[in-house]
Amino acid sequence: MRAAVCRAFGSPLQIEDLQLDPPQAGEVKITVAACAICHSDIHLADGAWGGTLPAVYGHEAAGVVEEVGPDVGRVRPGDRVVVSLLRSCGSCFFCTRDEPHLCEGEFPADRAGRLHTRDGEPVVQAMHTGAFAEAIVAHESQVAVVPQSLPYDVASLLGCSVVTGLGAVLDRAGVPEGSSVVVVGTGGVGLNCVQGAVISAAEPIFASDISPAKRDAALLFGATHAVDPASGDLAAQVRALTGGRGADYVFVTVGRADAIEQGLTSVRRGGTLVVVGMPPAGESFGVVAVDLVHDDVRILGSKMGSTRFETAVPRIVELYEEGRLKLDELITASFPLEEINEAIAAARDGDTRRNVIVFDA
């Protein structure tokens, strides 16, 4: 089996043969047809959150179920599926409280990984997925069936960027109609926050990004105003169009503390800041405590949209089929596995929405 293996943080990825164990109880084997490149893969490969090496990254995937292990009831061989890093045991404290995205259950693959070299050396499937590879073994809770009509490259986007962005707006924050919204950072996740705001009938919708290409993309995806944070005070521009108050909701999709602090200045009294992007481990941001209390501001974290994967995917597909959600336009370019280094380098430059690795499936 071919996969892109990282042996040192920041090192070039290499294609080499690996062995994948058969699926065990509750697991499925999937032939990967497409895997999008998320900036979280890049940050993780760079060591932003630590981790163990060697590893295969990639967690926004789509493909076909090839084999199922015992006790699998949600999918069967031949199903076309999208794969997520989200796993849920269904019985832990969080799962029983309808917070499966916070599942604390332990899975058999945590104790003995399914991927290794021909010599028996363990290889980590990063984010429980490792989808920069021709095949993966994942827990059945990580997969959701999609219609045959949905192209694989489009389907792969549902595994992370779409559920994260839409879920932050529709599920975590529950933005009401007519709310003013600011989205800080309009990469793949940010554009889906913009789309979530459009679906919520928010008005106005501000998109902030230093990249002209990404600001243009935000307008294409439904933002009413595109703001260059480097050209002036973002908060002042937002307040000028919100009666001097600031925005009802601000979504920060950039994984940096300074971006969170900047977003906080644009929230109105009684408003809500939603932190969507994942900063590096140990990074913190500052807040004036008395202002937080006096201005009655809420700060929410949103992990993967705080959504239930198996119900989120059918909703996304329905919105796409109704023409209310842009997915094809999220894809910047497609690459074969052999060109993954070029695909990642292009993703690093800041102007791509989503590059996708496409396999033969």
C-alpha positions as CSV (number, residue, x, y, z in Angstrom):
1,M,0.0,0.0,0.0
2,R,1.3,3.4,-0.9
3,A,1.1,6.3,1.6
4,A,2.8,9.6,2.3
5,V,4.9,9.0,5.4
6,C,6.4,11.8,7.6
7,R,9.4,10.6,9.6
8,A,10.5,14.0,11.0
9,F,8.5,17.1,11.7
10,G,8.8,19.4,8.7
11,S,10.6,16.9,6.6
12,P,9.6,16.0,3.0
13,L,6.9,13.4,2.7
14,Q,7.9,10.1,1.0
15,I,5.9,7.5,-0.8
16,E,6.6,3.9,0.5
17,D,4.9,0.6,0.9
18,L,3.1,0.0,4.1
19,Q,1.0,-2.8,5.6
20,L,-2.6,-2.3,6.8
21,D,-4.2,-4.8,9.2
22,P,-7.7,-6.0,8.5
23,P,-10.6,-4.2,10.3
24,Q,-11.4,-5.5,13.8
25,A,-14.7,-5.3,15.7
26,G,-16.4,-2.0,15.0
27,E,-14.0,-1.0,12.2
28,V,-14.1,-0.6,8.5
29,K,-11.5,-0.7,5.7
30,I,-11.9,2.1,3.1
31,T,-10.3,2.4,-0.3
32,V,-9.5,6.1,-0.4
33,A,-10.6,8.0,-3.6
34,A,-9.8,11.5,-2.5
35,C,-8.3,13.4,0.5
36,A,-8.3,17.1,0.9
37,I,-5.4,18.9,2.5
38,C,-6.4,20.8,5.6
39,H,-4.1,23.3,7.3
40,S,-4.4,21.2,10.4
41,D,-2.5,18.4,8.6
42,I,0.3,20.9,7.8
43,H,0.4,22.3,11.4
44,L,0.4,18.8,12.9
45,A,3.2,17.6,10.5
46,D,5.2,20.7,11.6
47,G,4.9,19.7,15.2
48,A,2.4,22.3,16.4
49,W,0.7,19.9,18.7
50,G,3.4,17.4,19.2
51,G,2.7,13.8,18.2
52,T,4.5,10.5,17.4
53,L,6.5,9.6,14.3
54,P,6.5,8.1,11.8
55,A,3.0,9.0,10.8
56,V,0.6,9.3,7.9
57,Y,-1.4,12.5,7.9
58,G,-4.6,13.4,6.1
59,H,-8.1,13.5,7.6
60,E,-10.6,14.9,5.0
61,A,-11.3,11.8,3.0
62,A,-13.8,10.0,0.8
63,G,-13.8,6.6,-0.7
64,V,-15.5,3.1,-0.8
65,V,-16.0,0.7,2.0
66,E,-13.9,-2.4,1.1
67,E,-14.4,-4.6,4.2
68,V,-16.1,-4.4,7.5
69,G,-15.2,-6.0,10.8
70,P,-17.5,-7.8,13.2
71,D,-20.3,-5.8,14.9
72,V,-20.4,-3.1,12.1
73,G,-24.0,-2.1,11.4
74,R,-23.9,1.4,9.8
75,V,-22.1,0.6,6.6
76,R,-21.4,-2.3,4.3
77,P,-18.9,-3.1,1.5
78,G,-19.5,-1.0,-1.6
79,D,-20.9,2.0,0.3
80,R,-19.6,5.4,-0.9
81,V,-18.5,7.2,2.3
82,V,-16.9,10.4,3.7
83,V,-14.4,9.9,6.6
84,S,-13.8,12.2,9.5
85,L,-11.4,12.3,12.4
86,L,-14.3,12.4,14.8
87,R,-14.9,9.1,16.7
88,S,-17.6,8.3,19.2
89,C,-18.0,5.3,21.4
90,G,-21.7,6.1,22.2
91,S,-21.4,5.3,25.9
92,C,-19.0,7.7,27.6
93,F,-20.0,10.8,29.6
94,F,-19.9,13.1,26.5
95,C,-21.6,10.7,24.1
96,T,-24.5,10.1,26.4
97,R,-24.9,13.9,26.7
98,D,-25.1,14.4,22.9
99,E,-21.6,15.7,22.7
100,P,-20.0,12.9,20.6
101,H,-17.4,15.3,19.2
102,L,-15.8,15.3,22.8
103,C,-15.9,11.5,23.1
104,E,-13.4,10.2,25.7
105,G,-13.9,6.6,24.9
106,E,-10.9,4.3,24.2
107,F,-10.8,2.4,21.0
108,P,-8.9,-0.9,20.2
109,A,-6.8,0.9,17.6
110,D,-5.5,3.2,20.3
111,R,-3.7,0.3,21.9
112,A,-2.5,-1.4,18.7
113,G,-2.4,0.6,15.5
114,R,-3.5,-0.9,12.3
115,L,-0.7,0.5,10.1
116,H,2.9,-0.6,10.0
117,T,5.9,-1.0,7.7
118,R,6.8,-4.3,6.1
119,D,9.4,-4.7,8.9
120,G,6.7,-4.3,11.6
121,E,7.5,-0.8,12.7
122,P,4.3,1.0,13.9
123,V,3.1,3.9,11.8
124,V,0.6,6.4,13.3
125,Q,-2.6,7.1,11.5
126,A,-2.7,10.8,12.5
127,M,-6.0,12.1,13.8
128,H,-7.2,8.5,13.8
129,T,-7.4,8.6,10.0
130,G,-4.1,8.8,8.1
131,A,-5.8,9.3,4.7
132,F,-2.8,10.4,2.6
133,A,-2.8,6.7,1.7
134,E,-4.5,4.3,-0.7
135,A,-6.5,2.7,2.1
136,I,-7.3,3.2,5.8
137,V,-8.9,1.4,8.6
138,A,-11.2,3.5,10.8
139,H,-13.9,3.1,13.4
140,E,-17.4,3.0,11.9
141,S,-18.4,6.1,13.8
142,Q,-15.9,8.0,11.6
143,V,-17.8,7.3,8.4
144,A,-21.0,8.6,6.9
145,V,-22.6,7.3,3.7
146,V,-23.0,9.7,0.8
147,P,-25.0,9.3,-2.5
148,Q,-23.3,7.9,-5.5
149,S,-23.9,11.1,-7.3
150,L,-21.6,13.1,-5.1
151,P,-18.1,13.2,-6.6
152,Y,-15.3,11.9,-4.4
153,D,-13.3,15.1,-4.4
154,V,-16.3,17.1,-3.3
155,A,-17.3,14.5,-0.7
156,S,-13.9,14.6,0.9
157,L,-14.5,18.2,2.0
158,L,-17.4,17.1,4.2
159,G,-14.9,15.3,6.5
160,C,-13.6,18.5,8.2
161,S,-13.8,22.0,6.6
162,V,-17.5,21.9,5.8
163,V,-18.8,20.4,9.0
164,T,-16.4,22.6,11.0
165,G,-17.4,25.9,9.4
166,L,-21.1,25.2,9.0
167,G,-21.4,23.6,12.4
168,A,-19.8,26.5,14.1
169,V,-22.5,28.8,12.8
170,L,-25.5,26.6,12.6
171,D,-24.9,24.3,15.6
172,R,-22.5,25.8,18.1
173,A,-23.5,29.4,17.9
174,G,-27.0,28.9,16.4
175,V,-26.9,32.3,14.6
176,P,-30.4,33.8,14.4
177,E,-31.8,35.4,11.2
178,G,-30.7,39.1,10.8
179,S,-27.6,38.8,12.9
180,S,-24.4,40.6,12.0
181,V,-21.5,38.3,11.5
182,V,-17.7,38.7,11.1
183,V,-15.6,35.8,9.9
184,V,-11.8,36.2,10.6
185,G,-9.9,34.1,8.1
186,T,-11.5,32.9,4.9
187,G,-9.7,29.7,4.0
188,G,-11.6,26.4,3.6
189,V,-13.2,26.6,7.1
190,G,-13.8,30.3,7.0
191,L,-15.6,30.1,3.7
192,N,-18.0,27.6,5.2
193,C,-18.6,29.9,8.2
194,V,-19.6,32.5,5.6
195,Q,-21.9,30.0,3.9
196,G,-23.4,29.1,7.3
197,A,-24.1,32.8,7.9
198,V,-25.8,33.0,4.5
199,I,-27.9,30.0,5.3
200,S,-28.8,31.6,8.6
201,A,-29.9,34.7,6.7
202,A,-27.4,36.8,8.6
203,E,-26.8,40.5,7.5
204,P,-24.3,42.0,7.2
205,I,-21.6,39.4,6.8
206,F,-18.0,40.6,7.0
207,A,-15.1,38.5,5.8
208,S,-11.6,39.5,7.0
209,D,-8.4,38.1,5.4
210,I,-5.1,39.5,4.3
211,S,-5.2,37.7,1.0
212,P,-7.0,39.5,-1.8
213,A,-7.8,36.1,-3.4
214,K,-9.5,34.9,-0.3
215,R,-11.4,38.1,0.2
216,D,-12.7,37.7,-3.4
217,A,-13.6,34.1,-2.7
218,A,-15.5,35.2,0.4
219,L,-17.7,37.6,-1.7
220,L,-18.3,34.7,-4.1
221,F,-19.5,32.6,-1.2
222,G,-21.9,35.2,0.1
223,A,-20.1,37.7,2.3
224,T,-21.5,41.2,1.9
225,H,-18.3,43.0,2.9
226,A,-14.6,41.9,2.4
227,V,-12.1,43.6,4.8
228,D,-8.3,43.7,4.6
229,P,-7.2,43.7,8.3
230,A,-3.8,45.1,7.2
231,S,-5.4,48.2,5.7
232,G,-7.1,49.5,8.8
233,D,-8.8,48.8,12.1
234,L,-11.2,45.8,11.5
235,A,-13.2,46.7,14.6
236,A,-13.7,50.3,13.3
237,Q,-14.9,49.1,9.9
238,V,-17.3,46.6,11.5
239,R,-18.7,49.2,13.9
240,A,-19.1,51.7,11.1
241,L,-21.7,49.4,9.6
242,T,-23.4,48.1,12.8
243,G,-24.5,51.4,14.3
244,G,-21.3,51.7,16.2
245,R,-21.9,48.6,18.3
246,G,-19.9,45.8,16.7
247,A,-21.0,42.4,15.4
248,D,-23.4,40.0,17.0
249,Y,-21.2,37.1,16.2
250,V,-17.5,36.9,15.4
251,F,-16.0,33.6,14.1
252,V,-12.2,33.3,14.2
253,T,-11.0,30.5,11.9
254,V,-7.3,31.4,12.1
255,G,-5.4,29.3,14.6
256,R,-3.5,32.2,16.2
257,A,-3.9,34.0,19.5
258,D,-3.5,37.5,17.9
259,A,-6.4,36.7,15.5
260,I,-8.6,35.8,18.5
261,E,-7.7,39.0,20.2
262,Q,-8.5,41.0,17.1
263,G,-11.8,39.2,16.7
264,L,-12.8,40.0,20.3
265,T,-12.5,43.8,19.5
266,S,-15.2,43.4,16.9
267,V,-17.8,41.9,19.1
268,R,-20.7,44.1,20.4
269,R,-21.8,44.2,24.0
270,G,-23.8,41.0,24.6
271,G,-22.3,39.5,21.5
272,T,-20.5,36.2,20.9
273,L,-16.9,35.3,19.9
274,V,-16.6,31.7,18.5
275,V,-13.0,30.3,18.3
276,V,-13.0,27.8,15.5
277,G,-9.3,27.7,14.4
278,M,-6.9,25.5,16.5
279,P,-3.9,27.5,17.8
280,P,-0.6,25.7,18.6
281,A,-0.3,24.0,21.9
282,G,0.4,26.3,24.8
283,E,-0.6,29.5,23.0
284,S,-2.8,31.8,24.9
285,F,-4.7,35.1,24.3
286,G,-5.4,38.1,26.5
287,V,-8.7,39.5,27.6
288,V,-9.6,42.4,29.9
289,A,-11.6,40.5,32.5
290,V,-13.8,43.4,33.6
291,D,-14.8,44.2,30.0
292,L,-15.8,40.6,29.5
293,V,-18.2,40.8,32.5
294,H,-19.3,44.4,32.0
295,D,-20.0,43.9,28.3
296,D,-21.6,40.5,28.8
297,V,-19.6,38.9,26.0
298,R,-19.6,35.2,25.4
299,I,-16.5,33.3,24.2
300,L,-17.2,29.8,22.8
301,G,-14.9,27.1,21.6
302,S,-16.0,25.1,18.6
303,K,-14.4,21.7,17.9
304,M,-15.2,20.4,14.4
305,G,-18.4,22.5,14.5
306,S,-19.5,20.8,17.7
307,T,-21.7,18.7,15.5
308,R,-22.9,15.1,15.2
309,F,-21.2,13.7,12.1
310,E,-23.7,11.2,11.0
311,T,-26.6,13.7,11.0
312,A,-24.5,16.7,9.8
313,V,-23.4,14.9,6.5
314,P,-27.0,14.3,5.2
315,R,-27.9,17.9,6.0
316,I,-24.9,19.1,4.1
317,V,-25.7,16.9,1.1
318,E,-29.3,18.2,1.1
319,L,-28.1,21.8,1.1
320,Y,-25.7,21.1,-1.7
321,E,-28.3,19.3,-3.9
322,E,-30.8,22.2,-3.3
323,G,-28.1,24.7,-4.6
324,R,-27.9,26.4,-1.2
325,L,-24.3,25.3,-0.5
326,K,-21.2,25.7,-2.7
327,L,-18.9,22.7,-2.6
328,D,-17.3,22.4,-6.0
329,E,-16.0,26.0,-5.7
330,L,-14.1,25.1,-2.6
331,I,-11.6,23.0,-4.6
332,T,-8.6,24.9,-5.9
333,A,-6.7,22.1,-7.5
334,S,-6.3,18.3,-7.6
335,F,-3.0,16.3,-7.4
336,P,-2.0,12.7,-7.5
337,L,-0.4,11.2,-4.4
338,E,3.1,11.4,-6.0
339,E,2.7,15.2,-6.1
340,I,1.6,15.6,-2.5
341,N,4.7,17.7,-1.7
342,E,3.7,20.2,-4.4
343,A,0.0,20.2,-3.1
344,I,1.1,21.0,0.4
345,A,3.6,23.7,-0.7
346,A,0.7,25.3,-2.6
347,A,-1.5,25.1,0.4
348,R,1.1,26.8,2.5
349,D,1.2,29.9,0.3
350,G,-2.1,31.1,1.8
351,D,-4.3,31.6,-1.4
352,T,-5.7,28.1,-1.8
353,R,-9.1,27.1,-0.6
354,R,-8.6,23.3,-0.7
355,N,-6.1,21.2,-2.6
356,V,-7.3,17.6,-3.0
357,I,-5.2,14.4,-3.4
358,V,-7.1,12.2,-5.9
359,F,-6.6,8.4,-6.1
360,D,-7.8,5.7,-8.5
361,A,-10.8,4.1,-6.8
